């Protein structure tokens, strides 16, 4: 592979959609790529958005449809859950919305199909494809999306997954060179944020990060219980505020909050830098989150989290964070969530100490991705 000034590295992900988790992954994988290839030029394969140039000045954005004319030297699948399929059992409107979202924004598989077909037929396409910090699944059994993801991953030069479930799945698929690493947002010293150290046991401000979940009826059923939890916490004297990580697609929750005259903080890359938004989040003592990266950034900020198990990712991250997180599962019993808050308050210092250790460990794993790939390049006869 070329590593001189003429090499082009393309990063693929669900970027440009004003989703805080994906936008931070975009910055993280770009920074990792720069550490590995300091002299290369970089492109993002994603939906174009004006704000991307603010987060990563000077980077080129290429739509998947334009990739056929000029393939890069290396394609990096940069973090996030880019391969999955769900049984959709929500309302008709939710189905239509979800299909539109995955077709136009998040689902990379149509592009993968074209790329893999070209590779398999020996056409002029560089075969070097890697994945950094990838999450996989869940999948419907033997779905076409699962089979296509399996084929693409099997052809990758290097795969670093972020969680144990993804690692087990890759092993079942007999993928080559698979490594269990971590979420890319744990890259050390990446985020400029000033964390206020709270007194042990003091839980006053609680941030709630909901999300629309049209994929399953069970995962979409937590709203009523959550509002009851909020009502009780406020009755107990707690300050509770909602936070939106992706206003564009959390439209149902946006409507719920407006109907209740709830003020909420919303990620807006035209308004905030990532550091500014994280500094807003750092004011909270505990988070209740239905978003995976809500829990990830809670840990980075040293704040315990209650993970709303709308899907398997929330269980995985709760397990990862140990005493720093608790899992709130279906049927989302109100008393269970309130008990989680009480337990966190009683053991706050233990939770924050655990989170500090987890963040350090996961940061080391992300740094290993850089070490892995540099060693892989050194061994490659194409270098």
C-alpha positions as CSV (number, residue, x, y, z in Angstrom):
1,X,0.0,0.0,0.0
2,X,1.2,3.5,-0.8
3,X,2.0,5.6,2.3
4,X,3.5,8.6,0.6
5,X,1.9,12.0,0.0
6,X,-0.2,10.7,-2.8
7,X,-2.1,8.1,-0.8
8,X,-5.8,8.6,-0.1
9,X,-7.5,7.2,2.9
10,X,-11.3,7.1,2.9
11,X,-13.3,6.9,6.1
12,X,-16.8,5.4,5.9
13,X,-19.5,6.0,8.5
14,X,-22.9,7.5,9.3
15,X,-21.6,11.0,9.5
16,X,-23.1,14.3,8.6
17,X,-26.5,13.6,10.2
18,X,-26.2,15.8,13.3
19,X,-25.9,12.8,15.6
20,X,-23.5,13.5,18.5
21,X,-22.3,9.9,18.8
22,X,-21.5,9.6,15.1
23,X,-20.0,13.1,14.8
24,X,-17.6,12.3,17.7
25,X,-16.7,9.0,16.1
26,X,-16.0,10.8,12.9
27,X,-13.5,13.1,14.7
28,X,-12.0,10.2,16.6
29,X,-11.3,7.9,13.6
30,X,-9.9,10.9,11.7
31,X,-7.5,11.6,14.5
32,X,-6.5,7.9,14.6
33,X,-6.0,7.9,10.9
34,X,-3.8,10.9,11.1
35,X,-1.6,9.1,13.7
36,X,-1.2,6.2,11.4
37,X,-0.9,8.1,8.1
38,X,0.4,11.6,8.9
39,X,1.2,12.4,5.3
40,X,-1.9,11.0,3.6
41,X,-5.0,12.9,2.4
42,X,-8.3,11.9,3.9
43,X,-11.9,11.7,2.6
44,X,-15.1,11.0,4.4
45,X,-17.6,8.7,2.6
46,X,-20.9,10.0,4.0
47,X,-23.7,12.4,3.6
48,X,-22.3,15.9,3.0
49,X,-23.1,18.6,5.6
50,X,-21.8,22.1,6.0
51,X,-20.8,21.6,9.6
52,X,-18.3,18.8,8.9
53,X,-15.7,21.3,7.8
54,X,-16.1,23.0,11.2
55,X,-15.4,19.8,13.1
56,X,-12.6,18.7,10.7
57,X,-11.3,21.7,8.7
58,X,-10.3,21.0,5.2
59,X,-11.5,17.3,4.9
60,X,-13.1,16.3,1.7
61,X,-16.5,14.7,1.7
62,X,-17.4,12.1,-1.0
63,X,-20.8,10.5,-1.4
64,X,-21.0,6.7,-1.7
65,X,-22.5,7.1,-5.2
66,X,-19.4,8.9,-6.4
67,X,-16.9,6.3,-5.2
68,X,-17.1,4.3,-8.4
69,X,-15.0,6.8,-10.3
70,X,-12.0,7.0,-8.0
71,X,-11.3,4.4,-5.3
72,X,-9.0,5.3,-2.5
73,X,-5.9,3.4,-1.4
74,X,-7.5,2.3,1.9
75,X,-11.1,2.4,3.2
76,X,-11.6,2.6,6.9
77,X,-15.0,1.7,8.4
78,X,-14.9,4.1,11.2
79,X,-16.8,3.0,14.3
80,X,-20.4,2.7,15.2
81,X,-23.0,0.1,14.4
82,X,-22.7,0.1,10.6
83,X,-24.1,-3.5,10.1
84,X,-27.4,-4.6,11.5
85,X,-31.0,-5.7,10.8
86,X,-34.0,-5.4,13.1
87,X,-37.5,-6.9,13.1
88,X,-39.7,-3.8,12.8
89,X,-42.8,-4.1,14.9
90,X,-43.7,-0.5,15.5
91,X,-46.4,1.6,13.9
92,X,-46.7,2.1,10.1
93,X,-45.4,5.6,10.3
94,X,-42.4,4.5,12.4
95,X,-41.7,1.8,9.8
96,X,-41.7,4.3,7.0
97,X,-39.4,6.7,8.9
98,X,-37.0,4.0,9.9
99,X,-36.8,2.6,6.4
100,X,-36.1,6.1,5.0
101,X,-33.4,6.7,7.6
102,X,-31.5,3.5,7.0
103,X,-31.9,3.7,3.2
104,X,-30.6,7.3,2.9
105,X,-28.3,7.7,5.8
106,X,-27.0,4.9,8.0
107,X,-27.1,1.7,5.9
108,X,-23.8,1.2,4.1
109,X,-24.7,-2.1,2.6
110,X,-25.7,-1.0,-0.9
111,X,-22.3,0.5,-1.3
112,X,-20.7,-2.6,0.3
113,X,-22.5,-4.8,-2.3
114,X,-21.0,-2.8,-5.2
115,X,-17.6,-2.7,-3.7
116,X,-17.5,-6.4,-2.8
117,X,-18.7,-7.4,-6.2
118,X,-15.9,-5.4,-7.9
119,X,-13.3,-7.0,-5.5
120,X,-14.7,-10.5,-6.1
121,X,-14.6,-10.1,-9.9
122,X,-11.1,-8.8,-9.9
123,X,-11.9,-5.3,-11.2
124,X,-9.6,-2.4,-10.6
125,X,-10.3,-1.7,-6.9
126,X,-7.8,-1.6,-4.1
127,X,-8.6,-4.6,-1.8
128,X,-7.4,-2.9,1.4
129,X,-10.4,-2.4,3.6
130,X,-10.2,-2.2,7.4
131,X,-12.6,-1.5,10.3
132,X,-11.8,0.4,13.5
133,X,-14.0,0.3,16.5
134,X,-16.9,-1.4,14.7
135,X,-20.1,-2.7,16.3
136,X,-22.1,-5.5,14.7
137,X,-25.7,-6.6,15.0
138,X,-28.1,-7.6,16.0
139,X,-29.2,-9.4,12.9
140,X,-32.3,-11.3,11.9
141,X,-31.3,-14.9,11.4
142,X,-29.7,-15.5,8.0
143,X,-30.9,-12.1,6.7
144,X,-29.4,-10.8,3.5
145,X,-27.9,-7.9,5.4
146,X,-26.1,-10.4,7.7
147,X,-24.8,-12.4,4.8
148,X,-23.5,-9.4,3.0
149,X,-21.8,-8.0,6.1
150,X,-20.2,-11.4,6.7
151,X,-18.8,-11.4,3.2
152,X,-17.4,-7.9,3.4
153,X,-15.8,-8.4,6.8
154,X,-14.2,-11.7,5.7
155,X,-12.3,-9.8,3.0
156,X,-11.1,-7.0,5.4
157,X,-7.4,-6.7,6.0
158,X,-7.9,-5.8,9.7
159,X,-10.9,-5.6,12.0
160,X,-11.1,-4.0,15.4
161,X,-14.4,-4.4,17.1
162,X,-15.7,-2.4,20.1
163,X,-17.5,-5.1,22.1
164,X,-17.5,-8.8,23.0
165,X,-20.7,-9.6,21.1
166,X,-19.2,-8.2,17.9
167,X,-16.0,-10.2,18.5
168,X,-17.8,-13.4,19.0
169,X,-19.8,-12.9,15.9
170,X,-16.7,-12.3,13.8
171,X,-15.2,-15.4,15.2
172,X,-18.3,-17.4,14.2
173,X,-18.0,-15.9,10.7
174,X,-14.3,-16.9,10.7
175,X,-13.2,-13.4,9.8
176,X,-9.4,-12.8,9.6
177,X,-7.3,-10.7,11.9
178,X,-10.2,-9.7,14.3
179,X,-9.2,-7.9,17.5
180,X,-11.3,-7.0,20.5
181,X,-10.6,-3.3,21.1
182,X,-13.0,-0.5,22.2
183,X,-15.1,2.4,21.1
184,X,-13.0,5.0,19.3
185,X,-14.3,7.9,21.5
186,X,-12.1,6.5,24.3
187,X,-8.9,7.7,22.5
188,X,-6.9,9.4,25.3
189,X,-6.6,13.2,25.4
190,X,-9.1,13.6,22.5
191,X,-11.7,15.8,24.1
192,X,-11.0,19.2,25.7
193,X,-13.4,19.1,28.6
194,X,-13.2,20.4,32.1
195,X,-14.9,17.9,34.5
196,X,-16.1,19.3,37.8
197,X,-15.3,16.8,40.6
198,X,-18.5,16.5,42.7
199,X,-18.6,15.6,46.4
200,X,-19.0,11.8,47.0
201,X,-22.7,10.9,47.3
202,X,-24.1,14.1,46.0
203,X,-26.5,13.5,43.1
204,X,-28.5,16.6,42.4
205,X,-28.5,17.1,38.6
206,X,-29.7,14.3,36.4
207,X,-29.4,14.4,32.6
208,X,-31.7,12.2,30.5
209,X,-30.8,11.2,27.0
210,X,-33.7,9.5,25.2
211,X,-34.0,8.3,21.7
212,X,-36.7,7.2,19.3
213,X,-36.7,3.4,18.9
214,X,-39.0,2.2,16.2
215,X,-37.2,-1.1,15.8
216,X,-38.9,-3.2,18.5
217,X,-42.1,-2.7,20.6
218,X,-40.3,-3.6,23.8
219,X,-37.5,-1.1,23.3
220,X,-40.0,1.6,22.3
221,X,-42.1,1.3,25.4
222,X,-40.0,3.1,28.0
223,X,-41.4,6.7,27.6
224,X,-44.3,6.5,30.0
225,X,-42.2,5.0,32.7
226,X,-39.4,7.5,32.2
227,X,-41.7,10.4,32.6
228,X,-43.0,8.9,35.9
229,X,-39.4,8.6,37.1
230,X,-38.8,12.2,36.2
231,X,-41.9,13.3,38.1
232,X,-40.7,11.4,41.2
233,X,-37.2,12.7,41.0
234,X,-38.4,16.3,40.8
235,X,-40.6,15.7,43.8
236,X,-37.5,14.5,45.6
237,X,-35.8,17.8,44.9
238,X,-33.6,16.7,42.0
239,X,-32.9,18.9,39.0
240,X,-33.7,16.9,35.9
241,X,-33.1,18.0,32.3
242,X,-33.4,16.3,28.9
243,X,-30.7,16.1,26.3
244,X,-31.1,15.3,22.7
245,X,-28.1,13.7,20.9
246,X,-29.9,13.7,17.5
247,X,-32.8,16.1,17.1
248,X,-33.1,15.2,13.4
249,X,-34.2,11.7,14.0
250,X,-35.5,11.8,17.6
251,X,-38.7,13.5,16.3
252,X,-41.1,11.6,18.5
253,X,-39.2,12.5,21.7
254,X,-38.9,16.1,20.5
255,X,-42.7,16.2,20.2
256,X,-43.1,14.6,23.6
257,X,-40.9,17.2,25.3
258,X,-42.6,20.1,23.5
259,X,-46.0,18.9,24.6
260,X,-44.8,18.9,28.2
261,X,-43.1,22.2,27.9
262,X,-39.8,20.6,28.7
263,X,-36.7,22.5,28.0
264,X,-33.9,20.4,26.6
265,X,-30.3,20.7,25.5
266,X,-29.8,19.5,21.9
267,X,-26.6,18.8,20.0
268,X,-26.3,21.3,17.2
269,X,-22.9,21.3,15.4
270,X,-23.7,24.7,14.0
271,X,-24.0,26.1,17.5
272,X,-21.6,24.1,19.6
273,X,-18.2,22.6,19.3
274,X,-17.8,19.1,20.6
275,X,-15.9,20.4,23.6
276,X,-18.5,23.0,24.3
277,X,-21.3,20.4,24.3
278,X,-19.3,18.1,26.5
279,X,-18.8,20.9,29.0
280,X,-22.5,21.4,29.1
281,X,-22.9,17.7,29.9
282,X,-20.3,17.7,32.6
283,X,-22.6,19.7,34.8
284,X,-24.7,16.6,35.5
285,X,-24.1,14.1,38.2
286,X,-25.8,11.1,36.7
287,X,-27.2,10.3,33.3
288,X,-30.2,8.1,32.3
289,X,-29.6,7.2,28.7
290,X,-31.2,5.2,25.9
291,X,-28.2,6.0,23.7
292,X,-25.0,4.0,23.7
293,X,-22.8,7.0,23.4
294,X,-24.7,8.7,26.1
295,X,-23.2,6.0,28.4
296,X,-19.8,6.2,26.8
297,X,-19.5,10.0,27.3
298,X,-20.9,9.7,30.8
299,X,-18.0,7.5,31.6
300,X,-15.5,9.8,29.9
301,X,-16.9,12.6,32.1
302,X,-16.6,10.4,35.2
303,X,-20.4,10.3,35.7
304,X,-22.4,7.2,36.5
305,X,-25.2,6.1,34.1
306,X,-28.4,4.2,34.1
307,X,-28.7,2.5,30.7
308,X,-32.2,2.1,29.2
309,X,-32.0,-1.3,27.5
310,X,-33.8,-0.5,24.2
311,X,-31.3,-2.8,22.5
312,X,-28.3,-5.1,23.2
313,X,-25.8,-2.2,23.0
314,X,-27.1,-0.7,26.2
315,X,-26.6,-4.0,28.0
316,X,-23.1,-4.3,26.6
317,X,-22.0,-0.8,27.7
318,X,-23.6,-1.3,31.1
319,X,-21.5,-4.5,31.6
320,X,-18.4,-2.7,30.4
321,X,-18.8,0.2,32.9
322,X,-19.3,-2.2,35.9
323,X,-20.1,-0.3,39.1
324,X,-20.2,2.9,37.1
325,X,-23.5,1.9,35.4
326,X,-26.8,0.1,36.0
327,X,-29.2,-1.5,33.5
328,X,-32.9,-0.6,33.3
329,X,-34.6,-3.3,31.3
330,X,-38.1,-4.1,29.9
331,X,-40.8,-3.7,31.2
332,X,-39.1,-0.6,32.6
333,X,-40.5,-0.7,36.1
334,X,-40.5,2.8,37.7
335,X,-39.4,1.6,41.1
336,X,-36.4,-0.3,39.6
337,X,-35.1,2.9,38.0
338,X,-35.6,4.9,41.2
339,X,-33.8,2.2,43.1
340,X,-30.9,2.4,40.6
341,X,-30.6,6.1,41.3
342,X,-30.6,5.5,45.1
343,X,-27.9,2.8,44.8
344,X,-25.7,5.1,42.7
345,X,-26.1,7.9,45.2
346,X,-25.1,5.5,48.1
347,X,-22.0,4.3,46.2
348,X,-21.1,7.4,44.2
349,X,-17.4,7.4,44.9
350,X,-17.1,3.7,44.1
351,X,-18.9,4.3,40.8
352,X,-16.6,7.2,39.8
353,X,-13.5,5.3,40.7
354,X,-14.6,2.4,38.6
355,X,-15.3,4.7,35.7
356,X,-11.8,6.2,35.9
357,X,-10.3,2.7,35.6
358,X,-12.6,1.7,32.8
359,X,-11.8,4.8,30.8
360,X,-8.1,4.3,31.2
361,X,-8.3,0.6,30.2
362,X,-10.5,1.4,27.1
363,X,-8.2,4.2,26.1
364,X,-5.3,1.7,26.1
365,X,-7.3,-0.6,23.8
366,X,-8.0,2.2,21.3
367,X,-4.3,3.1,21.2
368,X,-3.7,-0.6,20.4
369,X,-5.6,-0.1,17.2
370,X,-2.9,2.3,16.1
371,X,-0.1,-0.1,17.2
372,X,-1.9,-3.1,15.5
373,X,-2.2,-1.4,12.2
374,X,1.4,0.0,12.1
375,X,2.7,-3.5,12.8
376,X,0.4,-4.9,10.1
377,X,1.7,-2.4,7.6
378,X,5.2,-3.3,8.5
379,X,4.6,-7.0,7.8
380,X,2.7,-6.3,4.5
381,X,4.7,-7.2,1.4
382,X,2.8,-4.4,-0.4
383,X,4.4,-1.7,1.7
